[in-house]
Amino acid sequence: MNTPDLSRYAGMKIGVGLSGGVDSSLTAALLVEAGAQVTGVTMRIWKAGNVPVHNASKGDACYGPGEEDDVQACTQLCAKLGIPYLTLDLSDDYERLVLDYVRAEYR
């Protein structure tokens, strides 16, 4: 695999949206290796109680009902890379703007 030249990002402050998956994890690692000042960021969009039990399993897609596992994986990754990690609780907005809208349209 050819590794891209990311030297142009050295010293830059970059926020990387982390999902807990390989793509975003590798992006963060490569940018750190290139000398960027990386901060990992994950959106929390699911409220406790809004997740159907049968869907809350490991291996869900990014930002799905299994996000606690994803957040834990991102926390570990950022600790290993030595970078700050932030989670943004957007669950109220997601409920109002996405879920309530879908429910209303479905009805």
N, C-alpha and C positions, 0 to 999 in steps of 0.2 A: 504494500500500500504506500502510495506517495503521501507524505505528510505535507500539508500546505504550509507556506511560509507566512507565519502570523507575526513576524517581528514588528510589523507596522503598529501592532497593538501594545507593544511594550510601554509600560508606564500609564496607559489609558485606564480610566475607571470604567468597568463594564459590568452591567447586571446581566446575569444569565438565568433565564427562566428554566427551572429544574422540575422535571416531571418524575424523577426516580428511574427513568429509563436510560438506555445506553447512549442515545444521541446527545441528549443535553448534558449527561455526565462527561462524555468525551469532549464535548465543546468546552466545558468549564476547565477540564484538565489541560487541554491543549493551550487555552488562553493563559492559564497560570504558568505553564511551561514557557510560554512566549514572553512572560514578564508583565502581563496585564494585572491590574488590581481588580480582581474579580469578586463579586458578591453574588451568591446564589439566592434565588427568589422563587418561592412557590405560592400559588394561590390556593387558599382553602375555600372550597365552594359548597361543601356538603355540611349541613347541620345534623347534629345527633338527632335521631328519630326520623329523619327524612329518607333514610336509606333502607330499602327493602332488604330484609335479612338474607333472602336467597341470592341477592345480587352482590352482597358485601363479601366478596371472596378475593383471595390473592390472585393476581394476574389480570385484574381489570385494566381497562385502558387508562391513559393518563387522565388525571383530574376526575376520576370516577369515584364511585362509592368506597373504594378501598384506599382512599387517599392517606389514611394514617400510616399504612405500610410505605407509601411513597415518601411521605414526610420523614419517616424514620430513615429510609435509604438515603435521602438527600442530606439529612443531618450528619449521617456517618460519612458520606462523601466529602462534605465541606470540612468536617473535622480532619479528615485524612489529607485534604488539599491545603489545609491551613487558611481557609477563607471564611469570611462572615457569611451567615445564612439567615435569611428573613422569611417568615411566612406572613402572608397578607390575608386576613380574614375577610373574604368577600362573600361570605355565605348569605348575608342579608340581601345584598344586591342581586346575587344569583337567584335566590328564592323569588324576589320581587320581579326582576326583569326577564328571567328565563322561565323558571318553573311555573309561576303564577300565570304568565302569558300563555304558555303551552296548555296549561289546564283550562284557561278561559276559552282559548281557540278550539280545544277539543270538545268542550261542552257545547 
